Amino acid sequence: MKNKIAKAVISSIMGVEPKDINAMPMLDMGYILVEYPIEGKYVGYKVKFEKGKIVWGVLNGRWRDHERDSVISYRIIQDELLISEKFNDGSLINNTFTLKDL
């Protein structure tokens, strides 16, 4: 299930179709590697679950866990996954995914 959630998070943030995204647990690193192709090359991100929220980052970059970064959470309601991204200005973006499509 965490792989599906990680795919939905990156899909929501980057605007990429979930079907184009691969997610692989990197158990020794403590995160899920999420990648998708752009112009023949793969772009990679990392996603981890921490204290009731989801933290992500560019694969070779920093974790988006600064107080000014958005806070990402999720909820599963029946067969749907809701990804919420709350920004420090109070605005909120919600995206809903069907679990079977992830």
SVG drawing of the C-alpha trace seen along z (x, -y; Angstrom):
<svg xmlns="http://www.w3.org/2000/svg" viewBox="-16 -33 38 36">
<polyline fill="none" stroke="black" stroke-width="0.4" points="0.0,0.0 2.9,-2.4 4.1,-2.1 0.7,-3.1 0.6,-6.1 4.1,-7.2 3.0,-7.0 -0.1,-9.1 2.0,-11.7 4.5,-12.2 1.6,-12.2 -0.1,-14.9 2.9,-17.1 4.4,-16.7 1.3,-16.3 2.3,-13.0 -0.1,-10.2 0.2,-7.4 0.4,-4.7 3.7,-6.3 5.2,-6.1 7.2,-3.2 7.7,-2.8 10.2,-0.5 10.9,-0.2 14.6,-0.9 14.5,0.9 18.2,0.3 17.7,-3.4 14.4,-3.8 12.4,-5.3 10.5,-4.4 12.1,-5.3 9.6,-6.8 10.6,-7.4 9.0,-8.2 10.4,-8.9 10.9,-12.3 12.4,-12.6 14.0,-9.2 15.5,-9.7 14.2,-8.7 13.6,-11.4 13.8,-10.0 12.2,-11.1 12.3,-9.7 9.2,-9.3 9.0,-8.3 6.3,-8.1 7.1,-10.0 5.0,-10.9 1.6,-10.8 2.7,-12.7 4.5,-12.0 7.9,-13.6 9.4,-13.6 12.5,-14.9 14.4,-14.9 16.4,-11.6 19.8,-13.4 18.4,-16.4 17.0,-17.4 13.9,-16.2 11.0,-18.6 10.6,-18.8 11.4,-22.4 8.8,-24.4 8.2,-26.4 7.6,-23.3 4.2,-22.0 2.8,-19.2 1.4,-16.2 -1.1,-13.8 -3.3,-11.0 -6.6,-9.3 -8.0,-6.1 -11.8,-6.1 -13.2,-2.8 -11.4,-2.3 -10.1,-5.9 -6.9,-7.6 -7.0,-11.3 -3.7,-13.1 -3.7,-16.6 -1.0,-19.1 -1.2,-22.0 1.0,-25.1 2.3,-27.5 0.0,-30.2 -3.0,-28.0 -4.0,-27.0 -4.7,-23.3 -4.7,-21.1 -6.5,-17.8 -6.2,-15.0 -8.1,-11.8 -7.0,-8.5 -8.7,-5.2 -6.6,-2.5 -7.0,0.0 -5.5,-2.6 -2.3,-2.9"/>
</svg>
